[in-house]
Amino acid sequence: MRTDTEPLIRISEVSKQYRMGGETVHALADASLHVLPGDFVAIIGPSGSGKSTLMNVIGCLDTPTSGSYWLDGEEVSLLKENRLATIRNRKIGFIFQSFHLLAKLSALENVELPLIYRGVSTKLRKELAQEALDKVGLGDRVHHRPVELSGGQQQRVAIARALAGNPPILLADEPTGALDSKTSVEVMELIQDLNNQGHTIVLITHDLDVAEQAKRVVRIQDGRLYAEGGVQV
């Protein structure tokens, strides 16, 4: 198990190749990254830089071709899909650009979903979902369906869903990409507040203004990671 002094995320010399049209695409090239408990790291890069592949590896949605990935004290880079699915549910809270809320469910029911998959009892999961919605300022919108909420409120529901199971990592993929500028500011303020409360956050973005609100910025270009100042990590 991980100790308090060890990184929550430890990626070491990870590479990822795909075969496309008879050619090999090098999406990640010897990428290394450490994320400590309580950190707030933004990974920024243009389209095609490899940031989506890196997000998929961090989120246990894909496995590297080579290198190692340790998440919360467990090496996950070589695990089978069924074990990865369990880790995704318990260790990572996902926040997506397009919210991924189910239209027929209320805000509370959407937030409950990952807890249902985890086997949490009905009473406890409703309590946890309510607490998460309270935390994002939507405690009075629990019975509203997505169509009855603004874009910013929908993203807050999505953030509450990510929080409900109290995962070690919040992984945010372009969390403001579908929002107007005013709402984007509000959502980023919420994400910063969550980090100030102790949540560890990894944010993937192409927007420098968004990235600069993190404690640490890592750039990705041609599958390689660079710390601020252009030093390869």
LUMKOLMAR-759731 format. One record per residue: residue number from 0; residue in three letters; x, y, z of N, C-alpha, C in turn. Coordinates in steps of 0.02 Angstrom, whole numbers. Layout:
<NUM, "Ala", <X, Y, Z>, <X, Y, Z>, <X, Y, Z>>
...
***
This chain:
<0, "Met", <42, -60, 0>, <0, 0, 0>, <44, 63, 0>>
<1, "Arg", <15, 117, -25>, <49, 180, -27>, <53, 210, 42>>
<2, "Thr", <110, 241, 59>, <116, 279, 121>, <101, 352, 106>>
<3, "Asp", <92, 392, 159>, <73, 462, 150>, <126, 504, 115>>
<4, "Thr", <189, 479, 115>, <243, 517, 84>, <253, 499, 11>>
<5, "Glu", <217, 448, -13>, <225, 426, -82>, <173, 458, -128>>
<6, "Pro", <189, 464, -193>, <141, 492, -240>, <78, 450, -245>>
<7, "Leu", <21, 483, -255>, <-40, 447, -272>, <-36, 418, -341>>
<8, "Ile", <-4, 456, -387>, <7, 434, -455>, <82, 434, -468>>
<9, "Arg", <107, 377, -492>, <178, 372, -511>, <183, 338, -578>>
<10, "Ile", <193, 379, -629>, <201, 354, -698>, <274, 358, -716>>
<11, "Ser", <302, 302, -737>, <374, 299, -750>, <387, 273, -821>>
<12, "Glu", <414, 317, -863>, <437, 300, -931>, <383, 261, -969>>
<13, "Val", <323, 288, -967>, <267, 255, -1001>, <265, 275, -1075>>
<14, "Ser", <259, 226, -1117>, <250, 236, -1189>, <186, 201, -1211>>
<15, "Lys", <155, 228, -1263>, <95, 198, -1291>, <97, 204, -1366>>
<16, "Gln", <92, 147, -1400>, <89, 146, -1473>, <23, 116, -1497>>
<17, "Tyr", <-1, 143, -1553>, <-60, 116, -1586>, <-42, 99, -1658>>
<18, "Arg", <-78, 50, -1685>, <-72, 36, -1756>, <-131, 67, -1792>>
<19, "Met", <-117, 112, -1839>, <-170, 146, -1876>, <-151, 148, -1950>>
<20, "Gly", <-193, 118, -1991>, <-181, 119, -2063>, <-115, 89, -2084>>
<21, "Gly", <-93, 39, -2048>, <-30, 6, -2064>, <31, 41, -2036>>
<22, "Glu", <21, 97, -2001>, <77, 134, -1971>, <71, 132, -1895>>
<23, "Thr", <128, 140, -1862>, <130, 143, -1789>, <130, 215, -1766>>
<24, "Val", <81, 232, -1724>, <75, 299, -1696>, <103, 298, -1625>>
<25, "His", <151, 341, -1611>, <182, 345, -1544>, <145, 399, -1505>>
<26, "Ala", <92, 379, -1469>, <51, 428, -1434>, <84, 454, -1370>>
<27, "Leu", <121, 411, -1336>, <160, 432, -1277>, <230, 405, -1284>>
<28, "Ala", <279, 444, -1262>, <349, 425, -1270>, <387, 436, -1205>>
<29, "Asp", <398, 382, -1168>, <437, 385, -1106>, <413, 439, -1059>>
<30, "Ala", <347, 443, -1049>, <317, 493, -1006>, <323, 473, -932>>
<31, "Ser", <343, 520, -891>, <348, 509, -818>, <312, 566, -782>>
<32, "Leu", <276, 549, -730>, <237, 599, -693>, <223, 574, -623>>
<33, "His", <234, 617, -573>, <216, 602, -504>, <164, 654, -481>>
<34, "Val", <112, 630, -448>, <61, 674, -420>, <54, 656, -346>>
<35, "Leu", <66, 704, -303>, <64, 693, -231>, <-6, 704, -203>>
<36, "Pro", <-21, 676, -145>, <-86, 688, -114>, <-97, 763, -104>>
<37, "Gly", <-156, 787, -122>, <-173, 857, -115>, <-148, 901, -172>>
<38, "Asp", <-117, 872, -222>, <-90, 911, -278>, <-147, 931, -325>>
<39, "Phe", <-134, 981, -366>, <-180, 1002, -419>, <-137, 1014, -480>>
<40, "Val", <-137, 966, -525>, <-93, 967, -584>, <-136, 976, -647>>
<41, "Ala", <-116, 1023, -688>, <-147, 1032, -754>, <-100, 1006, -807>>
<42, "Ile", <-126, 965, -852>, <-87, 940, -909>, <-116, 974, -971>>
<43, "Ile", <-74, 1013, -1004>, <-98, 1053, -1060>, <-61, 1034, -1124>>
<44, "Gly", <-99, 1034, -1179>, <-68, 1019, -1244>, <-119, 1027, -1299>>
<45, "Pro", <-96, 1038, -1359>, <-142, 1046, -1416>, <-171, 979, -1438>>
<46, "Ser", <-218, 981, -1485>, <-246, 920, -1513>, <-190, 879, -1544>>
<47, "Gly", <-191, 814, -1531>, <-141, 769, -1559>, <-76, 765, -1519>>
<48, "Ser", <-74, 799, -1462>, <-12, 800, -1423>, <-3, 737, -1381>>
<49, "Gly", <-56, 699, -1371>, <-53, 640, -1329>, <-89, 647, -1263>>
<50, "Lys", <-121, 705, -1251>, <-152, 715, -1185>, <-212, 669, -1174>>
<51, "Ser", <-250, 654, -1226>, <-307, 608, -1218>, <-283, 538, -1201>>
<52, "Thr", <-229, 517, -1234>, <-200, 451, -1218>, <-175, 449, -1147>>
<53, "Leu", <-142, 503, -1126>, <-117, 506, -1057>, <-175, 504, -1008>>
<54, "Met", <-229, 541, -1023>, <-288, 539, -979>, <-316, 468, -974>>
<55, "Asn", <-319, 433, -1031>, <-345, 365, -1031>, <-302, 318, -989>>
<56, "Val", <-236, 328, -990>, <-192, 287, -949>, <-202, 305, -875>>
<57, "Ile", <-201, 369, -859>, <-211, 390, -789>, <-278, 365, -763>>
<58, "Gly", <-330, 368, -805>, <-396, 347, -784>, <-409, 272, -788>>
<59, "Cys", <-357, 233, -803>, <-363, 160, -808>, <-413, 139, -862>>
<60, "Leu", <-421, 182, -913>, <-462, 165, -971>, <-421, 132, -1026>>
<61, "Asp", <-355, 135, -1019>, <-309, 105, -1067>, <-245, 86, -1030>>
<62, "Thr", <-207, 41, -1058>, <-145, 19, -1026>, <-86, 38, -1071>>
<63, "Pro", <-29, 53, -1040>, <29, 72, -1080>, <61, 14, -1117>>
<64, "Thr", <95, 30, -1171>, <132, -21, -1208>, <194, -42, -1169>>
<65, "Ser", <225, 7, -1136>, <284, -7, -1094>, <286, 45, -1038>>
<66, "Gly", <327, 32, -988>, <331, 76, -930>, <284, 52, -875>>
<67, "Ser", <284, 88, -819>, <243, 68, -762>, <200, 125, -737>>
<68, "Tyr", <143, 107, -708>, <96, 155, -680>, <72, 128, -614>>
<69, "Trp", <87, 165, -560>, <65, 149, -493>, <12, 199, -472>>
<70, "Leu", <-45, 175, -449>, <-100, 217, -426>, <-118, 198, -355>>
<71, "Asp", <-109, 245, -309>, <-127, 235, -239>, <-95, 171, -211>>
<72, "Gly", <-31, 161, -228>, <7, 105, -200>, <1, 39, -237>>
<73, "Glu", <-35, 38, -293>, <-44, -24, -330>, <-22, -14, -403>>
<74, "Glu", <18, -62, -428>, <38, -57, -498>, <-21, -79, -541>>
<75, "Val", <-45, -33, -582>, <-105, -46, -622>, <-91, -56, -696>>
<76, "Ser", <-28, -46, -715>, <-12, -47, -787>, <-19, -115, -819>>
<77, "Leu", <-20, -168, -779>, <-23, -235, -808>, <-87, -272, -790>>
<78, "Leu", <-135, -237, -761>, <-196, -270, -737>, <-244, -284, -794>>
<79, "Lys", <-287, -335, -782>, <-339, -353, -830>, <-398, -305, -823>>
<80, "Glu", <-442, -305, -874>, <-496, -256, -878>, <-544, -260, -819>>
<81, "Asn", <-560, -320, -794>, <-608, -323, -739>, <-581, -290, -676>>
<82, "Arg", <-516, -298, -664>, <-485, -265, -606>, <-480, -190, -617>>
<83, "Leu", <-464, -170, -679>, <-461, -98, -695>, <-529, -65, -685>>
<84, "Ala", <-582, -100, -703>, <-649, -72, -694>, <-664, -59, -620>>
<85, "Thr", <-643, -104, -577>, <-652, -94, -505>, <-612, -34, -481>>
<86, "Ile", <-550, -28, -505>, <-508, 29, -484>, <-538, 94, -509>>
<87, "Arg", <-562, 96, -570>, <-593, 157, -596>, <-651, 179, -552>>
<88, "Asn", <-690, 131, -529>, <-749, 147, -489>, <-730, 171, -419>>
<89, "Arg", <-677, 145, -391>, <-660, 159, -321>, <-607, 213, -313>>
<90, "Lys", <-562, 219, -361>, <-504, 262, -352>, <-507, 328, -390>>
<91, "Ile", <-551, 333, -441>, <-549, 391, -485>, <-619, 420, -493>>
<92, "Gly", <-625, 485, -482>, <-687, 520, -496>, <-679, 558, -561>>
<93, "Phe", <-718, 540, -611>, <-712, 569, -677>, <-757, 630, -685>>
<94, "Ile", <-730, 683, -713>, <-768, 743, -731>, <-756, 755, -805>>
<95, "Phe", <-809, 749, -846>, <-801, 753, -918>, <-827, 820, -945>>
<96, "Gln", <-803, 838, -1004>, <-825, 900, -1037>, <-900, 899, -1051>>
<97, "Ser", <-927, 842, -1072>, <-997, 838, -1092>, <-1043, 810, -1038>>
<98, "Phe", <-1020, 812, -975>, <-1059, 796, -916>, <-1077, 722, -909>>
<99, "His", <-1102, 690, -964>, <-1121, 619, -962>, <-1173, 604, -908>>
<100, "Leu", <-1223, 648, -902>, <-1279, 635, -857>, <-1334, 597, -894>>
<101, "Leu", <-1370, 555, -858>, <-1426, 519, -888>, <-1489, 562, -885>>
<102, "Ala", <-1519, 574, -942>, <-1573, 624, -948>, <-1634, 606, -907>>
<103, "Lys", <-1649, 542, -899>, <-1711, 523, -864>, <-1703, 521, -789>>
<104, "Leu", <-1642, 529, -764>, <-1629, 525, -692>, <-1624, 595, -662>>
<105, "Ser", <-1643, 600, -599>, <-1635, 663, -562>, <-1561, 675, -546>>
<106, "Ala", <-1546, 735, -522>, <-1477, 749, -501>, <-1454, 699, -449>>
<107, "Leu", <-1496, 686, -399>, <-1477, 639, -347>, <-1464, 570, -375>>
<108, "Glu", <-1507, 547, -420>, <-1499, 480, -449>, <-1437, 475, -492>>
<109, "Asn", <-1420, 529, -528>, <-1359, 530, -567>, <-1298, 524, -522>>
<110, "Val", <-1299, 559, -467>, <-1242, 557, -420>, <-1236, 489, -387>>
<111, "Glu", <-1292, 455, -378>, <-1292, 388, -346>, <-1259, 334, -390>>
<112, "Leu", <-1257, 344, -455>, <-1239, 289, -501>, <-1174, 252, -483>>
<113, "Pro", <-1118, 288, -473>, <-1057, 249, -458>, <-1062, 211, -392>>
<114, "Leu", <-1104, 235, -346>, <-1113, 201, -282>, <-1155, 138, -291>>
<115, "Ile", <-1202, 140, -338>, <-1241, 79, -354>, <-1194, 25, -380>>
<116, "Tyr", <-1150, 44, -427>, <-1102, -4, -455>, <-1056, -32, -401>>
<117, "Arg", <-1045, 7, -349>, <-1001, -14, -295>, <-1037, -59, -245>>
<118, "Gly", <-1103, -61, -250>, <-1141, -103, -204>, <-1159, -70, -138>>
<119, "Val", <-1158, -3, -136>, <-1175, 33, -75>, <-1251, 29, -63>>
<120, "Ser", <-1271, 22, -1>, <-1341, 15, 16>, <-1380, 77, -5>>
<121, "Thr", <-1445, 67, -17>, <-1488, 122, -40>, <-1485, 182, 7>>
<122, "Lys", <-1493, 170, 71>, <-1494, 224, 120>, <-1429, 263, 121>>
<123, "Leu", <-1372, 227, 122>, <-1308, 260, 126>, <-1292, 298, 62>>
<124, "Arg", <-1308, 268, 4>, <-1290, 303, -58>, <-1331, 366, -67>>
<125, "Lys", <-1394, 367, -43>, <-1433, 428, -48>, <-1404, 482, -2>>
<126, "Glu", <-1380, 461, 56>, <-1348, 509, 102>, <-1284, 537, 72>>
<127, "Leu", <-1243, 494, 42>, <-1181, 516, 12>, <-1193, 561, -48>>
<128, "Ala", <-1244, 544, -89>, <-1260, 585, -147>, <-1285, 653, -125>>
<129, "Gln", <-1326, 655, -73>, <-1351, 719, -48>, <-1293, 762, -22>>
<130, "Glu", <-1247, 731, 15>, <-1188, 767, 41>, <-1147, 796, -17>>
<131, "Ala", <-1138, 757, -69>, <-1098, 780, -126>, <-1131, 839, -162>>
<132, "Leu", <-1197, 835, -170>, <-1234, 890, -201>, <-1232, 953, -158>>
<133, "Asp", <-1237, 943, -93>, <-1230, 1000, -47>, <-1161, 1033, -56>>
<134, "Lys", <-1111, 991, -64>, <-1042, 1016, -69>, <-1031, 1059, -131>>
<135, "Val", <-1068, 1045, -184>, <-1060, 1085, -246>, <-1115, 1138, -252>>
<136, "Gly", <-1153, 1149, -198>, <-1202, 1202, -198>, <-1268, 1187, -232>>
<137, "Leu", <-1284, 1122, -239>, <-1346, 1103, -272>, <-1391, 1061, -227>>
<138, "Gly", <-1386, 1072, -163>, <-1427, 1034, -117>, <-1502, 1045, -126>>
<139, "Asp", <-1521, 1101, -158>, <-1592, 1115, -170>, <-1614, 1095, -240>>
<140, "Arg", <-1572, 1059, -277>, <-1589, 1039, -345>, <-1588, 963, -354>>
<141, "Val", <-1595, 927, -299>, <-1584, 854, -301>, <-1634, 818, -346>>
<142, "His", <-1695, 845, -353>, <-1746, 810, -391>, <-1752, 836, -463>>
<143, "His", <-1709, 883, -482>, <-1710, 910, -550>, <-1675, 863, -597>>
<144, "Arg", <-1703, 854, -656>, <-1670, 816, -708>, <-1623, 862, -747>>
<145, "Pro", <-1576, 834, -785>, <-1527, 876, -821>, <-1559, 931, -864>>
<146, "Val", <-1615, 916, -898>, <-1647, 965, -941>, <-1672, 1025, -902>>
<147, "Glu", <-1681, 1017, -838>, <-1706, 1071, -795>, <-1649, 1110, -762>>
<148, "Leu", <-1588, 1095, -781>, <-1529, 1127, -752>, <-1489, 1164, -806>>
<149, "Ser", <-1455, 1217, -786>, <-1411, 1252, -833>, <-1348, 1209, -845>>
<150, "Gly", <-1308, 1230, -894>, <-1246, 1194, -909>, <-1200, 1192, -849>>
<151, "Gly", <-1194, 1248, -814>, <-1151, 1250, -755>, <-1176, 1205, -700>>
<152, "Gln", <-1242, 1204, -691>, <-1271, 1160, -640>, <-1262, 1087, -659>>
<153, "Gln", <-1268, 1071, -723>, <-1256, 1002, -744>, <-1184, 981, -730>>
<154, "Gln", <-1137, 1026, -742>, <-1067, 1009, -727>, <-1057, 1000, -652>>
<155, "Arg", <-1092, 1040, -612>, <-1088, 1031, -539>, <-1115, 963, -518>>
<156, "Val", <-1169, 941, -550>, <-1195, 874, -536>, <-1142, 822, -554>>
<157, "Ala", <-1110, 832, -611>, <-1057, 785, -632>, <-999, 785, -582>>
<158, "Ile", <-982, 843, -556>, <-929, 847, -506>, <-951, 812, -441>>
<159, "Ala", <-1014, 822, -422>, <-1041, 788, -363>, <-1038, 712, -372>>
<160, "Arg", <-1055, 689, -432>, <-1051, 617, -446>, <-979, 591, -438>>
<161, "Ala", <-931, 631, -461>, <-861, 612, -453>, <-840, 610, -380>>
<162, "Leu", <-870, 654, -339>, <-852, 659, -268>, <-885, 606, -225>>
<163, "Ala", <-942, 580, -246>, <-986, 542, -202>, <-951, 482, -169>>
<164, "Gly", <-909, 448, -206>, <-875, 390, -178>, <-810, 406, -143>>
<165, "Asn", <-794, 471, -136>, <-733, 494, -103>, <-670, 460, -132>>
<166, "Pro", <-661, 463, -198>, <-602, 430, -228>, <-538, 471, -214>>
<167, "Pro", <-480, 438, -214>, <-418, 475, -202>, <-403, 527, -256>>
<168, "Ile", <-425, 515, -318>, <-407, 559, -373>, <-471, 585, -407>>
<169, "Leu", <-472, 650, -422>, <-522, 678, -468>, <-487, 692, -534>>
<170, "Leu", <-512, 663, -587>, <-482, 670, -654>, <-531, 709, -697>>
<171, "Ala", <-512, 771, -714>, <-557, 816, -751>, <-532, 825, -822>>
<172, "Asp", <-573, 806, -870>, <-555, 811, -941>, <-592, 870, -972>>
<173, "Glu", <-556, 925, -985>, <-586, 986, -1014>, <-651, 1004, -978>>
<174, "Pro", <-649, 1013, -912>, <-712, 1021, -874>, <-751, 1085, -891>>
<175, "Thr", <-718, 1134, -923>, <-753, 1196, -941>, <-765, 1201, -1016>>
<176, "Gly", <-749, 1148, -1053>, <-751, 1152, -1126>, <-819, 1165, -1156>>
<177, "Ala", <-873, 1145, -1121>, <-941, 1154, -1147>, <-978, 1212, -1115>>
<178, "Leu", <-941, 1255, -1078>, <-972, 1308, -1039>, <-953, 1377, -1065>>
<179, "Asp", <-996, 1426, -1053>, <-979, 1495, -1070>, <-927, 1521, -1021>>
<180, "Ser", <-899, 1580, -1035>, <-841, 1604, -996>, <-859, 1616, -923>>
<181, "Lys", <-918, 1644, -910>, <-938, 1659, -841>, <-947, 1594, -801>>
<182, "Thr", <-980, 1545, -832>, <-991, 1482, -798>, <-926, 1444, -790>>
<183, "Ser", <-881, 1451, -838>, <-815, 1419, -833>, <-778, 1443, -771>>
<184, "Val", <-781, 1508, -760>, <-748, 1536, -701>, <-777, 1507, -637>>
<185, "Glu", <-843, 1501, -634>, <-876, 1474, -575>, <-857, 1401, -563>>
<186, "Val", <-854, 1361, -617>, <-835, 1290, -610>, <-763, 1283, -588>>
<187, "Met", <-718, 1325, -615>, <-648, 1321, -594>, <-640, 1344, -522>>
<188, "Glu", <-680, 1392, -500>, <-677, 1412, -429>, <-698, 1354, -385>>
<189, "Leu", <-748, 1316, -406>, <-770, 1257, -369>, <-715, 1205, -366>>
<190, "Ile", <-683, 1192, -422>, <-628, 1143, -425>, <-571, 1165, -380>>
<191, "Gln", <-554, 1229, -380>, <-502, 1254, -336>, <-522, 1246, -263>>
<192, "Asp", <-586, 1259, -247>, <-610, 1250, -178>, <-602, 1177, -157>>
<193, "Leu", <-619, 1131, -202>, <-612, 1060, -186>, <-540, 1042, -172>>
<194, "Asn", <-494, 1069, -211>, <-423, 1057, -199>, <-402, 1086, -132>>
<195, "Asn", <-427, 1145, -116>, <-410, 1176, -51>, <-436, 1135, 7>>
<196, "Gln", <-489, 1096, -5>, <-517, 1052, 46>, <-478, 986, 51>>
<197, "Gly", <-428, 976, 7>, <-386, 917, 11>, <-393, 868, -46>>
<198, "His", <-438, 880, -93>, <-446, 834, -149>, <-387, 840, -198>>
<199, "Thr", <-363, 783, -221>, <-309, 781, -270>, <-340, 783, -339>>
<200, "Ile", <-316, 829, -381>, <-349, 841, -446>, <-297, 840, -502>>
<201, "Val", <-314, 802, -555>, <-276, 805, -618>, <-324, 831, -671>>
<202, "Leu", <-305, 885, -704>, <-349, 918, -752>, <-315, 917, -820>>
<203, "Ile", <-351, 894, -870>, <-327, 892, -939>, <-360, 949, -978>>
<204, "Thr", <-320, 990, -1012>, <-349, 1047, -1047>, <-304, 1070, -1105>>
<205, "His", <-335, 1108, -1150>, <-296, 1142, -1202>, <-294, 1217, -1189>>
<206, "Asp", <-327, 1239, -1135>, <-337, 1310, -1120>, <-287, 1332, -1067>>
<207, "Leu", <-242, 1377, -1087>, <-190, 1400, -1041>, <-220, 1437, -981>>
<208, "Asp", <-273, 1476, -992>, <-304, 1512, -936>, <-330, 1463, -883>>
<209, "Val", <-358, 1408, -906>, <-382, 1357, -859>, <-323, 1322, -825>>
<210, "Ala", <-273, 1304, -864>, <-215, 1268, -837>, <-179, 1308, -783>>
<211, "Glu", <-175, 1373, -792>, <-136, 1414, -746>, <-170, 1422, -678>>
<212, "Gln", <-230, 1397, -671>, <-264, 1398, -606>, <-244, 1339, -562>>
<213, "Ala", <-208, 1292, -590>, <-183, 1234, -552>, <-120, 1255, -514>>
<214, "Lys", <-101, 1212, -467>, <-39, 1224, -430>, <22, 1210, -472>>
<215, "Arg", <14, 1166, -520>, <71, 1144, -561>, <47, 1131, -632>>
<216, "Val", <85, 1154, -681>, <67, 1144, -751>, <119, 1099, -784>>
<217, "Val", <96, 1047, -818>, <139, 1003, -857>, <115, 1006, -929>>
<218, "Arg", <162, 1018, -974>, <145, 1022, -1045>, <159, 955, -1078>>
<219, "Ile", <117, 938, -1127>, <128, 878, -1166>, <132, 897, -1240>>
<220, "Gln", <183, 872, -1273>, <193, 886, -1344>, <225, 825, -1375>>
<221, "Asp", <194, 800, -1429>, <220, 741, -1464>, <230, 682, -1416>>
<222, "Gly", <185, 675, -1368>, <187, 619, -1322>, <237, 624, -1267>>
<223, "Arg", <271, 682, -1261>, <321, 691, -1208>, <297, 745, -1159>>
<224, "Leu", <314, 736, -1096>, <293, 782, -1043>, <349, 830, -1025>>
<225, "Tyr", <331, 893, -1015>, <378, 945, -998>, <351, 986, -939>>
<226, "Ala", <392, 996, -889>, <372, 1039, -833>, <375, 1111, -855>>
<227, "Glu", <350, 1157, -813>, <355, 1228, -828>, <428, 1246, -838>>
<228, "Gly", <442, 1285, -888>, <511, 1303, -905>, <539, 1260, -960>>
<229, "Gly", <500, 1210, -983>, <521, 1170, -1041>, <565, 1110, -1024>>
<230, "Val", <573, 1095, -959>, <615, 1038, -939>, <574, 975, -945>>
<231, "Gln", <602, 925, -981>, <565, 862, -990>, <561, 825, -923>>
<232, "Val", <502, 795, -909>, <493, 759, -847>, <483, 684, -862>>
***
